[in-house]
């Protein structure tokens, strides 16, 4: 698959996911007949949302993640139908040419049922039995096209030369297997980061065979992977956007003020992302968990949402904003309460950065040209600017460009130099 096609699939998948997230929220708003509307790029919910029943507010919160979850499970199920599945309970095998199993007459597609008269419950059991009886002749019972056949096999160096074969699941089985996948990605990555790499060649030469990767299968796999891996982060952002009850009506932002200095604010956010990412990476290196940096990937930045909210609530600014003389205040000029700051930051990440999806390049530009940004209009925030020198602005812009180029290089490295 070419680099251009990979980038196109990533972008289009992000477009669909973002449209589902925003569109599902807008649909709930329409069905609940709440005054106002939720546009695809994030108009603020009206104050009437806060007076709605809890069930309605929960529906608004979970509509977006559920829509993306449905897409992720559907894509994952289709992928499993195309590529097949491998589970530990499966003893369907392929045979390595020249191995002990091949010499004994076993064939691709055989299903091992028993060894020395003992029923085989899983492929792990096969691994254990072969390792324990290295050099001893084994009587292996296999099922082949409805017939049961016995083969005498002597493991060589604890291996018999077989590997699991993917099985073609039914639609129902594929859906059942796909349902938990969006919530298994992050824990699986963390487990892989904590464990040393497994030796898949021992003791019975088991590997996960490569699926014949046609262009269609590769594109589907890429789209499914992006969607499945994004569900956790989108759910977290949605929870931060939950509309709590308010004792008084919020003061809406004065649209005559407009969106001041949008490019400086974009540069400030880029610096903030770089600073927070650097802090998290240094902490993981200090506690000797460097593998978690790659395992967490984009999820590494989601803790930035509550941290940025805490900075806005306590200081009224963030490192990037302070560097460019930017501060955020409520309509009366005071600092934002933490809950309000949390909702503002989550709004910026979802409707400005699109939760780190490729479509964030588009949503960020659209956010910059709006008269009032979504995350400022929610509670009537004021973004204040003080004068800063041109030298400082130039240095920040240069830093942002370097960070952007570095990020592109990191993102393209596995595509340009596949393993």
C-alpha positions in Angstrom: 0.0 0.0 0.0 1.5 3.3 -1.0 2.0 6.2 1.3 -0.5 8.4 -0.5 -3.2 5.7 -0.1 -2.4 5.2 3.6 -2.7 8.9 4.3 -5.9 9.1 2.3 -7.5 6.2 4.2 -6.4 7.7 7.6 -7.9 11.0 6.6 -11.2 9.6 5.3 -11.6 7.4 8.4 -11.1 10.4 10.6 -13.7 12.4 8.6 -16.3 9.6 9.0 -15.6 9.2 12.7 -15.7 13.0 13.4 -18.9 13.3 11.4 -20.5 10.4 13.3 -19.4 11.9 16.7 -20.8 15.4 15.9 -23.8 14.2 13.9 -25.0 11.8 16.6 -24.9 14.6 19.2 -26.8 16.9 16.8 -29.4 14.1 16.3 -30.0 13.8 20.0 -30.4 17.5 20.3 -33.0 17.5 17.5 -34.9 14.5 18.9 -34.9 16.1 22.4 -36.3 19.3 20.8 -33.8 21.5 22.6 -33.7 25.1 21.4 -30.7 25.9 19.2 -28.7 23.4 17.2 -25.4 21.6 17.2 -23.5 22.2 14.0 -21.0 19.7 12.7 -18.1 21.8 14.0 -19.4 22.5 17.4 -21.9 25.2 18.2 -22.3 25.4 22.0 -25.3 23.6 23.6 -27.8 26.2 24.8 -28.3 26.7 28.5 -31.5 24.7 28.2 -29.4 21.6 28.0 -28.5 22.0 31.7 -32.1 21.9 32.7 -32.9 18.7 30.8 -33.4 15.4 32.6 -30.3 13.3 33.4 -31.2 10.7 30.8 -31.3 13.3 28.1 -27.9 14.8 29.1 -26.4 11.3 29.2 -27.8 10.6 25.7 -26.1 13.7 24.5 -22.9 12.7 26.1 -22.7 9.1 24.9 -24.3 9.5 21.4 -21.0 10.4 19.8 -18.9 7.7 21.2 -21.6 5.1 20.6 -21.8 6.0 17.0 -18.0 5.7 16.6 -18.1 2.5 18.6 -20.7 1.0 16.1 -18.5 2.0 13.2 -15.4 0.5 14.9 -17.0 -2.8 15.6 -18.6 -3.0 12.2 -15.2 -2.4 10.5 -13.5 -4.9 12.8 -16.1 -7.6 12.2 -15.8 -7.2 8.4 -12.0 -7.4 8.8 -12.3 -10.6 10.8 -14.6 -12.0 8.1 -12.0 -11.2 5.5 -8.8 -12.3 7.3 -10.1 -15.0 9.7 -9.6 -15.3 13.4 -7.1 -17.1 15.6 -8.0 -18.1 19.1 -6.1 -20.3 21.6 -9.0 -22.8 21.5 -8.5 -23.4 17.8 -6.3 -26.3 16.8 -6.6 -25.9 13.1 -3.1 -25.9 11.7 -0.9 -25.2 8.7 2.2 -27.4 8.3 5.7 -26.2 7.7 7.5 -27.9 4.8 10.3 -30.1 5.9 9.1 -30.3 9.5 8.3 -33.4 11.6 4.5 -33.0 11.0 5.1 -32.7 7.2 7.3 -35.8 7.2 4.6 -37.7 9.0 2.0 -36.8 6.4 0.0 -34.1 8.1 -1.5 -31.4 5.9 -2.6 -27.8 5.9 -6.2 -27.6 7.2 -5.9 -30.5 9.6 -7.4 -30.1 13.1 -5.5 -31.7 15.9 -8.0 -33.4 18.3 -5.8 -35.5 20.6 -2.2 -36.5 21.4 -1.5 -39.9 22.8 -5.2 -40.4 23.4 -5.5 -37.2 25.4 -8.1 -34.7 24.0 -6.4 -31.4 23.1 -8.3 -28.4 24.6 -6.2 -25.6 23.2 -3.1 -24.7 21.1 -1.3 -23.7 24.4 -1.8 -27.3 25.5 -0.2 -28.5 22.3 2.7 -26.3 23.0 3.1 -27.6 26.5 2.7 -31.3 25.5 5.2 -31.1 22.7 7.8 -29.3 24.8 7.4 -31.9 27.6 7.9 -34.9 25.2 10.7 -33.7 23.1 12.4 -36.6 21.2 9.5 -39.0 22.0 7.2 -40.4 19.4 3.7 -38.9 19.6 0.4 -40.4 18.3 -1.5 -37.4 17.0 -5.2 -37.7 16.1 -6.4 -35.2 13.5 -9.7 -34.5 11.8 -9.5 -34.0 8.0 -12.6 -33.3 5.9 -14.8 -35.3 8.3 -12.3 -38.2 8.7 -10.1 -39.0 11.7 -6.6 -40.0 11.0 -3.6 -41.0 13.3 -0.1 -39.8 12.6 3.1 -40.8 14.4 5.3 -37.7 14.9 8.6 -37.3 16.7 9.3 -33.6 17.7 12.7 -32.3 16.7 14.2 -29.9 19.3 10.8 -29.6 20.9 9.0 -28.6 17.6 6.8 -30.4 15.2 6.5 -27.7 12.6 2.9 -26.5 12.7 1.3 -23.2 13.1 -2.3 -22.0 13.7 -4.4 -21.3 10.7 -7.0 -18.5 10.8 -10.5 -19.8 10.8 -13.4 -18.3 8.9 -15.9 -17.0 11.4 -19.6 -16.7 11.0 -21.0 -13.2 10.9 -22.4 -13.6 14.5 -19.0 -14.9 15.7 -17.2 -12.0 14.0 -19.5 -9.5 15.6 -19.0 -11.1 19.0 -15.2 -11.0 18.6 -15.3 -7.4 17.4 -17.5 -6.0 20.2 -14.8 -5.9 23.0 -12.0 -4.9 20.6 -12.2 -1.1 21.0 -11.7 -1.4 24.7 -8.9 -4.0 24.5 -6.5 -2.0 22.4 -5.0 0.2 25.1 -4.7 -2.5 27.8 -3.1 -4.8 25.3 -0.6 -2.2 24.3 0.2 -1.6 28.0 0.7 -5.4 28.6 2.9 -5.6 25.5 5.0 -2.7 26.8 5.5 -4.4 30.2 6.4 -7.8 28.9 9.5 -8.9 27.0 9.0 -9.9 23.4 7.7 -13.5 23.1 9.6 -16.1 21.2 7.0 -17.2 18.7 9.3 -19.8 17.2 9.4 -22.1 20.3 8.7 -24.7 21.3 6.5 -25.9 18.4 7.3 -23.4 15.8 4.1 -21.5 16.3 3.7 -18.2 14.6 0.7 -16.1 13.5 0.7 -16.6 9.7 0.6 -13.6 7.6 -2.8 -13.1 5.9 -2.7 -12.6 2.2 -2.8 -8.8 2.2 -4.7 -7.6 -0.9 -5.1 -3.8 -1.3 -8.7 -4.0 -0.1 -7.8 -6.1 3.0 -5.0 -3.7 3.8 -7.2 -0.6 3.5 -9.9 -2.2 5.6 -7.4 -3.2 8.3 -6.0 0.3 8.4 -9.5 1.9 8.7 -10.6 -0.7 11.4 -7.4 -0.1 13.4 -7.9 3.7 13.4 -11.5 3.4 14.4 -11.0 0.8 17.1 -8.1 2.6 18.7 -9.9 5.9 18.8 -13.0 4.9 20.8 -11.4 5.2 24.3 -10.2 8.7 23.7 -13.5 9.9 22.2 -15.4 8.4 25.1 -13.1 10.3 27.5 -13.6 13.6 25.7 -17.4 13.1 25.7 -17.4 12.6 29.4 -15.6 15.9 29.8 -18.2 17.5 27.7 -21.1 16.3 29.9 -23.5 19.2 30.5 -23.8 19.6 34.2 -26.7 21.5 35.8 -26.1 25.2 36.3 -27.6 27.4 38.9 -27.7 30.4 36.6 -27.7 31.1 32.9 -24.2 31.4 31.5 -23.2 34.7 29.9 -22.7 34.1 26.2 -19.6 35.5 24.6 -19.9 38.9 22.9 -19.7 38.1 19.2 -18.6 41.7 18.5 -15.3 40.9 20.0 -14.8 38.1 17.5 -12.0 35.6 17.6 -8.8 37.7 18.3 -5.4 36.6 17.1 -6.4 33.1 16.0 -3.0 32.1 14.7 -1.3 33.1 17.9 -3.8 30.9 19.8 -3.1 28.0 17.4 0.6 28.4 18.0 0.1 28.6 21.8 -1.8 25.3 21.7 0.9 23.6 19.6 3.5 24.7 22.2 1.3 23.4 25.0 1.0 20.0 23.3 4.7 19.8 22.9 5.4 20.8 26.5 2.9 18.4 28.0 4.1 15.6 25.8 7.7 16.2 26.8 6.8 16.2 30.5 4.9 12.9 30.2 7.8 11.3 28.2 10.4 12.5 30.7 8.4 11.1 33.6 8.0 7.7 31.9 11.8 7.7 31.2 12.6 8.6 34.8 10.4 5.7 36.1 12.0 3.5 33.5 8.9 2.9 31.5 10.1 4.1 28.1 8.2 1.4 26.3 4.9 3.0 27.4 5.7 6.0 25.2 5.2 4.0 22.0 2.4 1.8 23.5 0.3 4.8 24.5 0.8 6.7 21.3 -1.7 9.6 20.9 -3.4 8.4 24.1 -0.4 9.9 26.0 -1.8 13.4 25.4 -5.4 12.8 26.8 -4.3 13.5 30.4 -3.4 17.0 29.1 -7.2 17.8 29.2 -7.6 17.9 33.0 -4.1 19.3 33.5 -4.7 22.2 31.1 -8.1 22.8 32.8 -6.3 22.9 36.2 -3.8 25.5 34.9 -6.6 27.7 33.5 -8.5 27.4 36.8 -5.5 28.3 38.9 -3.4 30.6 36.7 -5.7 31.6 33.9 -3.1 30.6 31.3 -0.9 27.7 30.1 2.8 27.6 29.1 2.1 28.2 25.5 -0.4 31.0 26.2 1.8 32.6 28.7 4.7 32.7 26.2 2.4 34.7 23.8 0.7 36.8 26.4 -2.7 35.1 26.3 -5.0 34.5 29.2 -8.5 33.1 29.6 -11.2 34.7 31.9 -14.9 34.3 32.5 -17.4 37.0 31.4 -16.8 39.0 34.6 -13.0 38.9 34.3 -12.4 36.2 36.9 -10.6 32.8 36.5 -12.6 29.9 35.3 -13.9 27.3 37.7 -12.3 23.9 37.1 -15.4 22.3 35.7 -15.9 25.1 33.3 -12.3 25.0 32.3 -12.5 21.2 31.8 -15.5 21.6 29.5 -13.7 24.4 27.5 -10.5 22.3 27.1 -12.5 19.2 26.0 -14.3 21.3 23.5 -11.1 22.6 22.1 -9.7 19.1 21.8 -12.8 17.6 20.1 -13.9 20.4 17.9 -10.6 22.1 17.3 -8.1 19.2 17.3 -10.6 16.5 16.4 -9.2 14.3 19.1 -5.8 14.0 17.3 -7.5 12.6 14.1 -6.1 13.7 10.8 -9.3 15.7 10.1 -8.0 18.0 12.9 -6.1 19.9 10.3 -9.5 20.9 8.8 -11.4 21.4 12.0 -8.6 23.6 13.3 -8.7 25.8 10.3 -12.5 26.1 10.5 -12.3 26.9 14.2 -9.9 29.7 13.4 -12.3 31.5 11.0 -15.4 31.3 13.2 -16.5 34.6 14.8 -16.5 32.9 18.2 -14.8 29.6 19.0 -17.1 26.8 20.3 -15.1 26.4 23.5 -15.3 30.1 24.2 -19.0 30.4 23.5 -20.0 27.5 25.9 -19.7 29.7 29.0 -19.0 33.1 27.6 -15.2 33.1 28.0 -13.0 36.1 27.3 -9.6 35.5 25.7 -7.3 38.4 26.6 -4.0 39.3 24.8 -1.2 41.5 26.0 1.5 42.9 23.8 4.5 40.7 23.1 7.6 41.4 21.0 7.9 40.3 17.4 11.0 38.4 18.3 9.1 36.2 20.7 6.3 35.6 18.2 8.9 34.7 15.6 10.6 32.3 17.9 7.4 30.6 18.8 6.3 30.3 15.2 9.7 28.8 14.3 9.3 26.3 17.2 5.9 25.3 16.0 7.1 24.7 12.4 9.9 22.5 13.7 7.5 20.6 16.0 5.2 20.1 13.0 8.0 18.8 10.8 9.2 16.5 13.6 5.7 15.1 14.1 5.3 14.5 10.4 8.7 12.7 10.3 7.7 10.5 13.2 4.3 9.7 11.7 5.8 8.7 8.3 8.8 6.7 9.7 6.9 3.4 10.0 5.3 3.9 6.6 8.6 4.7 4.8 10.6 2.0 6.7 8.2 -0.8 7.4 9.4 -3.7 9.6 
